[in-house]
Amino acid sequence: MTAQNFNLFSFTGKMKILHSTWIAFFITFVVWFNHAPLMMVIAETLGMDKAQIKTILILNVALTIPARIAIGILVDKFGPKRTYSTLLALGSIPCFMFAFAESFEQLALARFLSGFIGAGFVIGIRMVGEWFPAKQVGIAEGIYGGWGNFGSAAAAGLLPVLALWFGGADGWRYAIASTGLISLLYSVVYFFSVSDTPKGSTYFKPKKSGAMEISSYGDMIFYIIMTLPLYATLSLLTWKLSSSAGANLLTMPIAIAIHVGIWLMYAYNVYKIIHLNYEHLQQPIEEIHRYKFKQVAVLDLAYFITFGSELAVVSMLPLFFFDTFHVSQDITMVQAGLLGGSFAFINLVARPMGGWLSDKFGRKLSLSVFVLGLAAGYFGMSQITSEWSIAIAVLLTMSCSFFVSAGCGAVYAIVPLIKRRMTGQIAGMVGAYGNVGGVLFLTILSFVSSSLFFIIIAGVALVVLLAVQFIDEPKGHMAEVLEDGSVEMIEVG
């Protein structure tokens, strides 16, 4: 997994940027998931019931969908250095609020606001894309995503130990607060350690902010349609928190008001898309400045099935293993949790591998293989019964996880190669679709058995595999206009 001038053990130049940035992402995921391993202790301290615990878990992802879109716009406008540093600093505030909450309502508000830090991933995609050439961008983005994503697993392993080390009834509070302090301190470190581009390079910005520029009226309609599921998912989350779904966090009048607000935001987003692009499309767009929105749309769907299924499966796998093997093979909940963790652990290697294979063997081919592999893997997992050997079940799970994580790496091996000045916005939309997938698949799980759940994911993957065949392999160059009006050609394959 090496390429020319790609020395993973170097801490200078572009490698320093990579290491500094994946650490930033790692910290955001530690903060974002710092509640999960301590949830039972938190619930006991504040006297929470099961419905309230589920509400906290839902709230943790609710804000991340719009946040990834917003962060994508901000990073393209202000640059990754300032955006990441600001997010790390601001993300510490709800973390401290959560750590010292004295009621369920305070806890819920803090967790909802904490979802914003989950958008940090988008920032690093643009930063890494600026520093690495097309032939190395896949492995670089894979390392950034895979190693940073491990922050959730690190939180699960380290925070209970830290809480015990602090000791007492408030040990969990100090453990969670310490992650906020680390985020705040690293925001300063990151700001003074990186720059947005290599020396002498230009940081290209969109001509206007608020929506992506597109290249044709047909693409504009496509863009509007692909934006719709993001808002539909927010409405779904609102329903899940409402009294009609049994959560009882939102009364019916408040839920209706939120639904109305969500769809008014969608209407405003449609207005921004049309307004921003109308004048832009009045004049013929030169071929070198055009890009196909279908590239973004297919990657949306690919991340929906890869990261979306990962989010959902990681959440349910420990309980799945416990329910399947508790009676027949006498495993404990702790052992089931460790077995379930095998799905996320493979991310460390598989996501960089997915990026590297994309660099080496082609991006469309690699993504196709990974989506086909995860479809087969999930179908295999649907066949797991209590009579299976646990070792074989875990081996199958890890094999499926490899294709899922490698697929995530393959998606973001393409994202930076579509349109440089809009990489943040593209990464934000693709990333948001991952959260959409997580929410949708977990909602499906609440209505069906685990085996049918896996079969449904496998079926959706086959549909996505068909969509992937319509993506164009990045090749040649993409054009960006410098401030003096001259054109710079950036190699993409």
SEDRENLUM-752280 format. One record per residue (C-alpha): z, x, y. Coordinates in nm, 3 decimals. Each point is the difference from the previous one (the first is absolute). Layout:
// SEDRENLUM-752280
<site z="Z" x="X" y="Y"/>
...
***
This chain:
// SEDRENLUM-752280
<site z="0.000" x="0.000" y="0.000"/>
<site z="-0.098" x="0.266" y="0.246"/>
<site z="-0.292" x="0.040" y="0.231"/>
<site z="-0.121" x="0.276" y="0.225"/>
<site z="0.272" x="0.088" y="0.256"/>
<site z="0.227" x="-0.268" y="-0.146"/>
<site z="0.325" x="0.180" y="-0.076"/>
<site z="0.274" x="-0.250" y="-0.069"/>
<site z="0.267" x="0.266" y="0.048"/>
<site z="-0.118" x="0.093" y="0.349"/>
<site z="0.199" x="-0.127" y="0.296"/>
<site z="-0.238" x="0.094" y="0.278"/>
<site z="-0.302" x="-0.167" y="0.161"/>
<site z="-0.123" x="-0.318" y="-0.165"/>
<site z="0.244" x="0.038" y="-0.291"/>
<site z="0.292" x="-0.003" y="0.243"/>
<site z="-0.135" x="-0.327" y="0.140"/>
<site z="-0.029" x="-0.144" y="-0.352"/>
<site z="0.354" x="0.098" y="-0.099"/>
<site z="0.152" x="-0.113" y="0.330"/>
<site z="-0.179" x="-0.334" y="-0.025"/>
<site z="0.078" x="-0.087" y="-0.362"/>
<site z="0.365" x="0.074" y="0.075"/>
<site z="-0.019" x="-0.248" y="0.292"/>
<site z="-0.149" x="-0.260" y="-0.236"/>
<site z="0.264" x="0.083" y="-0.264"/>
<site z="0.278" x="-0.066" y="0.253"/>
<site z="-0.150" x="-0.333" y="0.109"/>
<site z="-0.002" x="-0.116" y="-0.362"/>
<site z="0.358" x="0.116" y="-0.054"/>
<site z="0.103" x="-0.209" y="0.303"/>
<site z="-0.219" x="-0.294" y="-0.102"/>
<site z="0.144" x="-0.020" y="-0.353"/>
<site z="0.354" x="0.127" y="0.065"/>
<site z="0.146" x="-0.345" y="-0.072"/>
<site z="-0.148" x="-0.045" y="-0.350"/>
<site z="0.228" x="0.226" y="-0.210"/>
<site z="0.312" x="-0.120" y="0.185"/>
<site z="-0.087" x="-0.370" y="0.012"/>
<site z="0.266" x="-0.115" y="-0.245"/>
<site z="0.276" x="0.184" y="0.186"/>
<site z="-0.126" x="-0.136" y="0.333"/>
<site z="-0.008" x="-0.353" y="-0.143"/>
<site z="0.356" x="0.036" y="-0.126"/>
<site z="0.123" x="0.130" y="0.336"/>
<site z="-0.152" x="-0.285" y="0.198"/>
<site z="0.041" x="-0.272" y="-0.265"/>
<site z="-0.374" x="-0.064" y="-0.043"/>
<site z="-0.142" x="-0.226" y="-0.273"/>
<site z="-0.321" x="0.057" y="-0.202"/>
<site z="-0.214" x="-0.205" y="0.240"/>
<site z="0.115" x="0.212" y="0.293"/>
<site z="-0.073" x="0.321" y="-0.193"/>
<site z="-0.355" x="-0.121" y="-0.069"/>
<site z="-0.034" x="-0.086" y="0.368"/>
<site z="0.091" x="0.355" y="0.102"/>
<site z="-0.261" x="0.140" y="-0.241"/>
<site z="-0.269" x="-0.229" y="0.145"/>
<site z="0.095" x="0.080" y="0.359"/>
<site z="-0.036" x="0.370" y="-0.074"/>
<site z="-0.378" x="-0.036" y="-0.037"/>
<site z="-0.065" x="-0.289" y="0.241"/>
<site z="-0.062" x="0.203" y="0.317"/>
<site z="-0.191" x="0.282" y="-0.169"/>
<site z="-0.330" x="-0.191" y="-0.016"/>
<site z="-0.041" x="-0.056" y="0.377"/>
<site z="0.172" x="0.334" y="0.067"/>
<site z="-0.269" x="0.195" y="-0.187"/>
<site z="-0.269" x="-0.166" y="0.209"/>
<site z="0.191" x="0.070" y="0.323"/>
<site z="0.078" x="0.360" y="-0.096"/>
<site z="-0.366" x="0.059" y="-0.086"/>
<site z="-0.098" x="-0.101" y="0.354"/>
<site z="0.277" x="0.212" y="0.155"/>
<site z="-0.077" x="0.315" y="-0.199"/>
<site z="-0.369" x="-0.014" y="0.095"/>
<site z="0.096" x="-0.041" y="0.365"/>
<site z="0.297" x="0.237" y="0.038"/>
<site z="-0.044" x="0.245" y="-0.289"/>
<site z="0.208" x="0.052" y="-0.315"/>
<site z="0.244" x="0.251" y="0.149"/>
<site z="0.142" x="-0.237" y="0.261"/>
<site z="-0.032" x="-0.310" y="-0.218"/>
<site z="0.178" x="0.146" y="-0.306"/>
<site z="0.278" x="0.156" y="0.210"/>
<site z="0.059" x="-0.329" y="0.182"/>
<site z="-0.001" x="-0.202" y="-0.321"/>
<site z="0.253" x="0.232" y="-0.167"/>
<site z="0.230" x="-0.026" y="0.301"/>
<site z="-0.029" x="-0.377" y="0.045"/>
<site z="0.024" x="-0.058" y="-0.376"/>
<site z="0.350" x="0.146" y="0.000"/>
<site z="0.130" x="-0.286" y="0.219"/>
<site z="-0.032" x="-0.288" y="-0.252"/>
<site z="0.119" x="0.244" y="-0.266"/>
<site z="0.328" x="0.045" y="0.191"/>
<site z="0.012" x="-0.377" y="0.061"/>
<site z="-0.030" x="-0.063" y="-0.374"/>
<site z="0.260" x="0.262" y="-0.090"/>
<site z="0.268" x="-0.159" y="0.219"/>
<site z="-0.092" x="-0.370" y="-0.031"/>
<site z="0.297" x="-0.231" y="-0.044"/>
<site z="-0.183" x="-0.317" y="-0.102"/>
<site z="-0.300" x="-0.110" y="-0.202"/>
<site z="-0.183" x="-0.103" y="0.318"/>
<site z="0.044" x="0.346" y="0.157"/>
<site z="-0.107" x="0.159" y="-0.328"/>
<site z="-0.311" x="-0.222" y="-0.020"/>
<site z="-0.109" x="0.076" y="0.358"/>
<site z="0.043" x="0.375" y="-0.052"/>
<site z="-0.195" x="-0.009" y="-0.327"/>
<site z="-0.282" x="-0.198" y="0.159"/>
<site z="-0.028" x="0.255" y="0.283"/>
<site z="0.016" x="0.288" y="-0.250"/>
<site z="-0.331" x="-0.116" y="-0.145"/>
<site z="-0.172" x="0.156" y="0.301"/>
<site z="0.076" x="0.354" y="-0.120"/>
<site z="-0.195" x="-0.079" y="-0.317"/>
<site z="-0.315" x="0.031" y="0.212"/>
<site z="0.054" x="0.373" y="0.049"/>
<site z="-0.237" x="0.075" y="-0.287"/>
<site z="-0.299" x="-0.098" y="0.217"/>
<site z="0.075" x="0.270" y="0.259"/>
<site z="-0.020" x="0.289" y="-0.242"/>
<site z="-0.337" x="-0.114" y="-0.135"/>
<site z="-0.151" x="0.063" y="0.343"/>
<site z="0.191" x="0.328" y="0.047"/>
<site z="-0.106" x="0.144" y="-0.336"/>
<site z="-0.357" x="-0.122" y="0.051"/>
<site z="-0.017" x="0.194" y="0.328"/>
<site z="0.108" x="0.328" y="-0.158"/>
<site z="-0.184" x="0.010" y="-0.334"/>
<site z="-0.378" x="0.014" y="-0.064"/>
<site z="-0.174" x="-0.264" y="-0.212"/>
<site z="0.004" x="0.218" y="-0.313"/>
<site z="0.381" x="0.027" y="0.014"/>
<site z="0.102" x="-0.326" y="0.164"/>
<site z="0.046" x="-0.182" y="-0.333"/>
<site z="0.255" x="0.239" y="-0.144"/>
<site z="0.172" x="0.041" y="0.338"/>
<site z="0.035" x="-0.376" y="0.048"/>
<site z="0.110" x="-0.032" y="-0.363"/>
<site z="0.280" x="0.253" y="0.044"/>
<site z="0.103" x="-0.166" y="0.326"/>
<site z="0.008" x="-0.346" y="-0.161"/>
<site z="0.141" x="0.096" y="-0.340"/>
<site z="0.276" x="0.231" y="0.117"/>
<site z="0.095" x="-0.217" y="0.297"/>
<site z="0.005" x="-0.313" y="-0.214"/>
<site z="0.260" x="0.171" y="-0.219"/>
<site z="0.250" x="-0.068" y="0.278"/>
<site z="0.077" x="-0.338" y="-0.158"/>
<site z="0.083" x="0.165" y="-0.334"/>
<site z="0.209" x="0.266" y="0.178"/>
<site z="0.197" x="-0.274" y="0.175"/>
<site z="0.065" x="-0.168" y="-0.336"/>
<site z="0.127" x="0.323" y="-0.154"/>
<site z="0.192" x="0.158" y="0.287"/>
<site z="0.154" x="-0.279" y="0.209"/>
<site z="0.241" x="-0.132" y="-0.269"/>
<site z="0.123" x="0.358" y="-0.048"/>
<site z="0.037" x="0.043" y="0.377"/>
<site z="0.189" x="-0.329" y="0.025"/>
<site z="0.243" x="0.118" y="-0.269"/>
<site z="0.040" x="0.333" y="0.179"/>
<site z="0.098" x="-0.177" y="0.323"/>
<site z="0.227" x="-0.222" y="-0.209"/>
<site z="0.190" x="-0.314" y="0.086"/>
<site z="-0.122" x="-0.352" y="0.066"/>
<site z="-0.224" x="0.122" y="0.283"/>
<site z="-0.165" x="0.283" y="-0.192"/>
<site z="-0.327" x="-0.193" y="-0.016"/>
<site z="0.005" x="-0.046" y="0.378"/>
<site z="0.025" x="0.374" y="0.067"/>
<site z="-0.266" x="0.078" y="-0.262"/>
<site z="-0.248" x="-0.237" y="0.165"/>
<site z="0.093" x="0.114" y="0.352"/>
<site z="-0.062" x="0.362" y="-0.105"/>
<site z="-0.365" x="-0.085" y="-0.075"/>
<site z="-0.034" x="-0.141" y="0.352"/>
<site z="0.148" x="0.320" y="0.143"/>
<site z="-0.245" x="0.212" y="-0.199"/>
<site z="-0.290" x="-0.213" y="0.131"/>
<site z="0.121" x="0.039" y="0.358"/>
<site z="0.039" x="0.377" y="-0.028"/>
<site z="-0.335" x="0.049" y="-0.175"/>
<site z="-0.176" x="-0.194" y="0.276"/>
<site z="0.083" x="0.292" y="0.229"/>
<site z="-0.092" x="0.262" y="-0.260"/>
<site z="-0.336" x="-0.164" y="-0.067"/>
<site z="-0.088" x="-0.032" y="0.368"/>
<site z="0.044" x="0.374" y="0.058"/>
<site z="-0.155" x="0.110" y="-0.333"/>
<site z="-0.348" x="-0.157" y="-0.001"/>
<site z="-0.307" x="-0.067" y="0.211"/>
<site z="-0.250" x="-0.282" y="-0.038"/>
<site z="-0.301" x="0.222" y="-0.070"/>
<site z="-0.080" x="0.363" y="-0.077"/>
<site z="-0.046" x="0.217" y="0.308"/>
<site z="-0.334" x="-0.067" y="0.166"/>
<site z="-0.058" x="-0.333" y="-0.177"/>
<site z="-0.031" x="-0.333" y="0.179"/>
<site z="0.222" x="-0.301" y="-0.077"/>
<site z="-0.242" x="-0.291" y="0.011"/>
<site z="0.139" x="-0.333" y="0.122"/>
<site z="-0.147" x="-0.351" y="-0.016"/>
<site z="-0.173" x="-0.116" y="0.317"/>
<site z="0.226" x="-0.309" y="0.006"/>
<site z="0.323" x="-0.093" y="-0.177"/>
<site z="0.105" x="-0.321" y="-0.171"/>
<site z="-0.258" x="-0.026" y="-0.279"/>
<site z="-0.252" x="0.212" y="-0.186"/>
<site z="-0.345" x="0.057" y="0.139"/>
<site z="-0.267" x="-0.121" y="-0.242"/>
<site z="-0.376" x="0.059" y="-0.022"/>
<site z="-0.156" x="-0.345" y="-0.044"/>
<site z="0.069" x="-0.371" y="0.046"/>
<site z="0.009" x="-0.043" y="-0.376"/>
<site z="0.268" x="0.268" y="-0.028"/>
<site z="0.197" x="-0.174" y="0.276"/>
<site z="0.013" x="-0.322" y="-0.204"/>
<site z="0.091" x="0.205" y="-0.310"/>
<site z="0.283" x="0.166" y="0.197"/>
<site z="0.136" x="-0.338" y="0.114"/>
<site z="-0.003" x="-0.129" y="-0.359"/>
<site z="0.173" x="0.311" y="-0.137"/>
<site z="0.274" x="-0.034" y="0.263"/>
<site z="0.087" x="-0.350" y="-0.121"/>
<site z="0.201" x="0.100" y="-0.315"/>
<site z="0.236" x="0.212" y="0.212"/>
<site z="0.117" x="-0.305" y="0.192"/>
<site z="-0.005" x="-0.222" y="-0.310"/>
<site z="0.244" x="0.243" y="-0.162"/>
<site z="0.234" x="-0.021" y="0.300"/>
<site z="-0.009" x="-0.379" y="-0.038"/>
<site z="0.078" x="0.041" y="-0.371"/>
<site z="0.300" x="0.219" y="0.083"/>
<site z="0.119" x="-0.259" y="0.253"/>
<site z="-0.023" x="-0.270" y="-0.268"/>
<site z="0.200" x="0.217" y="-0.242"/>
<site z="0.277" x="0.035" y="0.261"/>
<site z="0.004" x="-0.371" y="0.085"/>
<site z="0.213" x="-0.281" y="-0.135"/>
<site z="-0.303" x="-0.149" y="-0.177"/>
<site z="-0.015" x="0.307" y="-0.227"/>
<site z="0.376" x="0.008" y="-0.057"/>
<site z="0.086" x="0.311" y="0.203"/>
<site z="0.152" x="-0.208" y="0.282"/>
<site z="-0.013" x="0.286" y="0.250"/>
<site z="-0.240" x="-0.197" y="0.220"/>
<site z="0.041" x="-0.370" y="0.075"/>
<site z="-0.314" x="-0.211" y="-0.021"/>
<site z="-0.050" x="-0.027" y="0.381"/>
<site z="0.038" x="0.379" y="0.042"/>
<site z="-0.235" x="0.067" y="-0.294"/>
<site z="-0.262" x="-0.235" y="0.148"/>
<site z="0.032" x="0.176" y="0.337"/>
<site z="-0.052" x="0.339" y="-0.168"/>
<site z="-0.305" x="-0.130" y="-0.190"/>
<site z="-0.148" x="-0.122" y="0.328"/>
<site z="0.076" x="0.336" y="0.164"/>
<site z="-0.167" x="0.189" y="-0.285"/>
<site z="-0.322" x="-0.198" y="0.026"/>
<site z="-0.002" x="0.021" y="0.379"/>
<site z="0.018" x="0.379" y="-0.047"/>
<site z="-0.295" x="-0.021" y="-0.237"/>
<site z="-0.196" x="-0.200" y="0.258"/>
<site z="0.084" x="0.265" y="0.261"/>
<site z="-0.106" x="0.275" y="-0.239"/>
<site z="-0.335" x="-0.174" y="-0.054"/>
<site z="-0.038" x="-0.025" y="0.379"/>
<site z="0.070" x="0.375" y="0.034"/>
<site z="-0.252" x="0.085" y="-0.272"/>
<site z="-0.272" x="-0.206" y="0.169"/>
<site z="0.090" x="0.105" y="0.354"/>
<site z="0.013" x="0.371" y="-0.081"/>
<site z="-0.327" x="-0.001" y="-0.193"/>
<site z="-0.210" x="-0.252" y="0.194"/>
<site z="-0.103" x="0.235" y="0.279"/>
<site z="-0.019" x="0.291" y="-0.245"/>
<site z="-0.256" x="-0.191" y="-0.212"/>
<site z="-0.218" x="-0.106" y="0.293"/>
<site z="-0.171" x="0.339" y="-0.008"/>
<site z="-0.176" x="0.147" y="-0.306"/>
<site z="0.229" x="0.239" y="-0.185"/>
<site z="-0.159" x="0.326" y="-0.105"/>
<site z="-0.005" x="0.058" y="-0.374"/>
<site z="0.220" x="0.311" y="0.020"/>
<site z="0.278" x="-0.204" y="0.166"/>
<site z="-0.011" x="-0.288" y="-0.247"/>
<site z="0.231" x="-0.049" y="-0.297"/>
<site z="0.019" x="-0.277" y="-0.258"/>
<site z="0.311" x="-0.218" y="0.010"/>
<site z="-0.046" x="-0.065" y="-0.372"/>
<site z="0.142" x="0.351" y="-0.051"/>
<site z="0.328" x="-0.117" y="0.155"/>
<site z="-0.006" x="-0.335" y="-0.182"/>
<site z="-0.046" x="0.156" y="-0.344"/>
<site z="0.280" x="0.249" y="0.067"/>
<site z="0.221" x="-0.292" y="0.108"/>
<site z="-0.054" x="-0.160" y="-0.340"/>
<site z="0.042" x="0.329" y="-0.185"/>
<site z="0.337" x="0.067" y="0.164"/>
<site z="0.095" x="-0.364" y="-0.059"/>
<site z="-0.027" x="0.056" y="-0.375"/>
<site z="0.130" x="0.360" y="-0.013"/>
<site z="0.295" x="0.023" y="0.239"/>
<site z="0.051" x="-0.377" y="-0.001"/>
<site z="0.048" x="-0.011" y="-0.376"/>
<site z="0.218" x="0.313" y="0.019"/>
<site z="0.235" x="-0.167" y="0.251"/>
<site z="0.031" x="-0.308" y="-0.219"/>
<site z="0.034" x="0.177" y="-0.336"/>
<site z="0.258" x="0.253" y="0.120"/>
<site z="0.212" x="-0.293" y="0.120"/>
<site z="-0.006" x="-0.187" y="-0.332"/>
<site z="-0.031" x="0.274" y="-0.264"/>
<site z="0.372" x="0.082" y="-0.054"/>
<site z="0.079" x="-0.367" y="-0.070"/>
<site z="-0.312" x="-0.026" y="-0.218"/>
<site z="0.113" x="0.289" y="-0.220"/>
<site z="0.355" x="-0.140" y="-0.016"/>
<site z="-0.114" x="-0.349" y="-0.098"/>
<site z="-0.246" x="0.138" y="-0.257"/>
<site z="0.218" x="0.261" y="-0.174"/>
<site z="0.361" x="-0.099" y="0.069"/>
<site z="0.044" x="-0.206" y="-0.314"/>
<site z="-0.238" x="0.179" y="-0.238"/>
<site z="0.086" x="0.360" y="0.096"/>
<site z="0.327" x="-0.039" y="0.191"/>
<site z="-0.101" x="0.171" y="0.326"/>
<site z="0.227" x="-0.033" y="0.304"/>
<site z="-0.099" x="-0.102" y="0.352"/>
<site z="0.045" x="0.362" y="0.114"/>
<site z="-0.233" x="0.124" y="-0.275"/>
<site z="-0.250" x="-0.273" y="0.090"/>
<site z="0.012" x="0.115" y="0.363"/>
<site z="-0.078" x="0.357" y="-0.104"/>
<site z="-0.289" x="-0.119" y="-0.217"/>
<site z="-0.133" x="-0.214" y="0.285"/>
<site z="0.018" x="0.300" y="0.232"/>
<site z="-0.260" x="0.175" y="-0.215"/>
<site z="-0.268" x="-0.211" y="0.169"/>
<site z="0.072" x="0.139" y="0.348"/>
<site z="0.088" x="0.355" y="-0.109"/>
<site z="-0.359" x="0.077" y="-0.109"/>
<site z="-0.106" x="-0.050" y="0.364"/>
<site z="0.100" x="0.359" y="0.081"/>
<site z="-0.287" x="0.138" y="-0.206"/>
<site z="-0.241" x="-0.290" y="-0.046"/>
<site z="-0.071" x="-0.082" y="0.364"/>
<site z="-0.095" x="0.362" y="0.091"/>
<site z="-0.201" x="0.014" y="-0.324"/>
<site z="-0.189" x="-0.313" y="0.102"/>
<site z="-0.088" x="0.157" y="0.334"/>
<site z="-0.102" x="0.329" y="-0.160"/>
<site z="-0.224" x="-0.169" y="-0.258"/>
<site z="-0.162" x="-0.198" y="0.283"/>
<site z="-0.074" x="0.323" y="0.187"/>
<site z="-0.144" x="0.162" y="-0.312"/>
<site z="-0.188" x="-0.273" y="-0.189"/>
<site z="-0.087" x="-0.259" y="0.264"/>
<site z="0.204" x="-0.267" y="0.174"/>
<site z="-0.171" x="-0.315" y="-0.126"/>
<site z="-0.006" x="0.118" y="-0.363"/>
<site z="0.365" x="0.109" y="0.007"/>
<site z="0.121" x="-0.325" y="0.156"/>
<site z="-0.200" x="-0.200" y="-0.257"/>
<site z="0.153" x="0.191" y="-0.291"/>
<site z="0.354" x="-0.043" y="0.135"/>
<site z="-0.036" x="-0.376" y="0.059"/>
<site z="-0.147" x="-0.045" y="-0.350"/>
<site z="0.283" x="0.210" y="-0.144"/>
<site z="0.272" x="-0.202" y="0.171"/>
<site z="-0.162" x="-0.325" y="-0.120"/>
<site z="0.017" x="0.128" y="-0.357"/>
<site z="0.355" x="0.128" y="0.057"/>
<site z="0.132" x="-0.332" y="0.127"/>
<site z="-0.168" x="-0.186" y="-0.284"/>
<site z="0.172" x="0.239" y="-0.240"/>
<site z="0.336" x="-0.063" y="0.170"/>
<site z="-0.050" x="-0.375" y="-0.046"/>
<site z="0.011" x="0.061" y="-0.377"/>
<site z="0.343" x="0.172" y="0.001"/>
<site z="0.255" x="-0.189" y="-0.211"/>
<site z="0.355" x="0.065" y="-0.123"/>
<site z="-0.143" x="0.139" y="-0.327"/>
<site z="-0.173" x="0.288" y="0.180"/>
<site z="0.141" x="0.350" y="0.001"/>
<site z="0.159" x="0.067" y="0.339"/>
<site z="-0.167" x="0.342" y="0.008"/>
<site z="-0.347" x="-0.153" y="-0.044"/>
<site z="0.074" x="-0.268" y="0.261"/>
<site z="0.108" x="0.264" y="0.253"/>
<site z="-0.301" x="0.221" y="-0.083"/>
<site z="-0.233" x="-0.296" y="0.061"/>
<site z="0.183" x="-0.081" y="0.323"/>
<site z="-0.035" x="0.357" y="0.128"/>
<site z="-0.369" x="0.007" y="-0.097"/>
<site z="-0.059" x="-0.321" y="0.196"/>
<site z="0.200" x="0.143" y="0.290"/>
<site z="-0.223" x="0.309" y="0.005"/>
<site z="-0.311" x="-0.211" y="0.061"/>
<site z="0.182" x="-0.213" y="0.260"/>
<site z="0.128" x="0.300" y="0.198"/>
<site z="-0.323" x="0.197" y="-0.038"/>
<site z="-0.183" x="-0.307" y="0.129"/>
<site z="0.220" x="0.002" y="0.311"/>
<site z="-0.095" x="0.365" y="0.051"/>
<site z="-0.370" x="-0.079" y="-0.045"/>
<site z="0.014" x="-0.280" y="0.260"/>
<site z="0.142" x="0.228" y="0.266"/>
<site z="-0.243" x="0.275" y="-0.094"/>
<site z="-0.264" x="-0.229" y="0.154"/>
<site z="0.187" x="-0.153" y="0.297"/>
<site z="-0.026" x="0.306" y="0.233"/>
<site z="-0.375" x="0.029" y="-0.069"/>
<site z="-0.111" x="-0.335" y="0.146"/>
<site z="0.043" x="0.030" y="0.379"/>
<site z="0.222" x="0.279" y="0.137"/>
<site z="0.110" x="-0.163" y="0.326"/>
<site z="0.117" x="-0.313" y="-0.187"/>
<site z="0.162" x="0.167" y="-0.300"/>
<site z="0.344" x="-0.132" y="0.097"/>
<site z="-0.120" x="-0.359" y="0.031"/>
<site z="-0.192" x="0.021" y="-0.327"/>
<site z="0.299" x="0.158" y="-0.177"/>
<site z="0.224" x="-0.270" y="0.148"/>
<site z="-0.214" x="-0.287" y="-0.126"/>
<site z="-0.043" x="0.155" y="-0.346"/>
<site z="0.373" x="0.073" y="-0.020"/>
<site z="0.086" x="-0.355" y="0.105"/>
<site z="-0.211" x="-0.131" y="-0.288"/>
<site z="0.223" x="0.199" y="-0.235"/>
<site z="0.298" x="-0.197" y="0.127"/>
<site z="-0.199" x="-0.323" y="-0.027"/>
<site z="-0.058" x="0.081" y="-0.367"/>
<site z="0.369" x="0.070" y="-0.058"/>
<site z="0.108" x="-0.330" y="0.154"/>
<site z="-0.267" x="-0.203" y="-0.179"/>
<site z="0.061" x="0.151" y="-0.344"/>
<site z="0.379" x="-0.042" y="0.030"/>
<site z="-0.055" x="-0.362" y="0.102"/>
<site z="-0.219" x="-0.052" y="-0.308"/>
<site z="0.273" x="0.159" y="-0.214"/>
<site z="0.247" x="-0.265" y="0.114"/>
<site z="-0.221" x="-0.264" y="-0.170"/>
<site z="-0.121" x="0.172" y="-0.320"/>
<site z="0.126" x="0.214" y="-0.289"/>
<site z="-0.009" x="0.380" y="0.018"/>
<site z="-0.283" x="0.025" y="-0.252"/>
<site z="-0.216" x="-0.248" y="0.194"/>
<site z="0.091" x="0.185" y="0.320"/>
<site z="-0.148" x="0.323" y="-0.141"/>
<site z="-0.311" x="-0.182" y="-0.124"/>
<site z="-0.058" x="-0.153" y="0.344"/>
<site z="0.020" x="0.344" y="0.164"/>
<site z="-0.247" x="0.137" y="-0.258"/>
<site z="-0.239" x="-0.289" y="0.072"/>
<site z="0.020" x="0.054" y="0.377"/>
<site z="-0.065" x="0.372" y="-0.060"/>
<site z="-0.327" x="-0.079" y="-0.177"/>
<site z="-0.113" x="-0.207" y="0.300"/>
<site z="0.093" x="0.290" y="0.232"/>
<site z="-0.190" x="0.239" y="-0.230"/>
<site z="-0.311" x="-0.208" y="0.064"/>
<site z="0.061" x="0.018" y="0.376"/>
<site z="0.040" x="0.379" y="-0.016"/>
<site z="-0.360" x="0.027" y="-0.122"/>
<site z="-0.113" x="-0.115" y="0.347"/>
<site z="0.167" x="0.289" y="0.183"/>
<site z="-0.223" x="0.282" y="0.124"/>
<site z="0.083" x="0.356" y="-0.097"/>
<site z="0.089" x="0.190" y="0.322"/>
<site z="-0.272" x="0.258" y="0.066"/>
<site z="-0.156" x="0.189" y="0.286"/>
<site z="0.180" x="-0.022" y="0.334"/>
<site z="0.166" x="-0.253" y="0.227"/>
<site z="-0.056" x="0.021" y="0.375"/>
<site z="0.262" x="-0.006" y="0.276"/>
<site z="-0.066" x="0.025" y="0.374"/>
<site z="0.179" x="0.267" y="0.204"/>
<site z="0.129" x="-0.065" y="0.353"/>
<site z="-0.304" x="0.173" y="0.152"/>
<site z="-0.231" x="-0.239" y="-0.185"/>
<site z="-0.118" x="0.248" y="-0.262"/>
<site z="0.016" x="-0.093" y="-0.368"/>
<site z="0.207" x="0.184" y="-0.261"/>
<site z="-0.103" x="-0.035" y="-0.364"/>
<site z="0.290" x="0.002" y="-0.248"/>
<site z="-0.078" x="0.073" y="-0.366"/>
<site z="0.110" x="-0.271" y="-0.246"/>
<site z="-0.161" x="0.112" y="-0.324"/>
***
